[in-house]
Amino acid sequence: MKIIIGLFLLVMVSCSPRISNNVLEKDSFLENTYNNAAAADTVNLKTELIEIFTDSLNIGVKGKNKLELIKHRVFGDTYVIVKFYTKAPHRWYLQNTYLYECNALMSMMPDISDYNNDGLNDVTFISAQAARGANEVRRLFIYDDYKQELISILNSEDYPNMRYNKELDCIDAFLVHGGTSTVFAKIKKDSLIQFASVHNDSHRTIYETDADGKQKLITKEIIDPDNIYVRYSNYKPLKEYQD
């Protein structure tokens, strides 16, 4: 069954043109999606279009790139297709495409903003249902201006409640468990690499992490368990977010 679904989704993903001088993008992607769903009915595939998000004003180079997120259900399994385009005179060219299984029950709620301080907007969307509701799990895609593509950050779902940290020029995440953790990471190629963290439970524990992933204890002190739900913007010196 998974093979059949995969083949169907592969057909859907390949419907839009890649770089070519003689193939134009269809006028309406929504129409394409419904046409594909109708065609799928001929092989008894049960498909349901759940959500579509399109942006051509803010992502990447503003006005010269376009993003489409398509969330749909096939035989009870939910998938998200990510399509990224560049603009040439009078047409859009498909640059790259991603396909992911998605178990998030809520809307994708895309956030288009600069996550790596290069002046160009990237995107995240809700991609999974966290075990704890306070942990919002997202996939992160960074715009690569040289390749004119979106780069999927492979381990971004391991960093819930992520945001860009202006003070340290990095990504930080806030994890809620028996206590809380603020984790600081740098984007390296297609991954987030942790370099420091602050953990609150009965103690506040601060670590630095080296290039080999080894943690070094910086400080450990007893704290009031009622004051563990704190997110930090810096770990050296320790500084809380004010917003």
Secondary structure, DSSP 4 states (H G I P E B T S, - for coil): -HHHHHHHHHHHHTTS--S-SS----S-HHHHHHHHHHHHHTTT--EEEEEEEEESSSSBSTTTEEEEEEEEEETTEEEEEEEEEEEETTEEEEEEEEEEE----S----EEE-SSSSSSBEEEEEEE--SSTT--EEEEEEEETTTTEEEEETTGGGSTT-EEETTTTEEEEEEESSSEEEEEEEEETTEEEEEEEEEESSEEEEEEE-TTS-EEEEEEEE--GGG----EEEETTEEE---
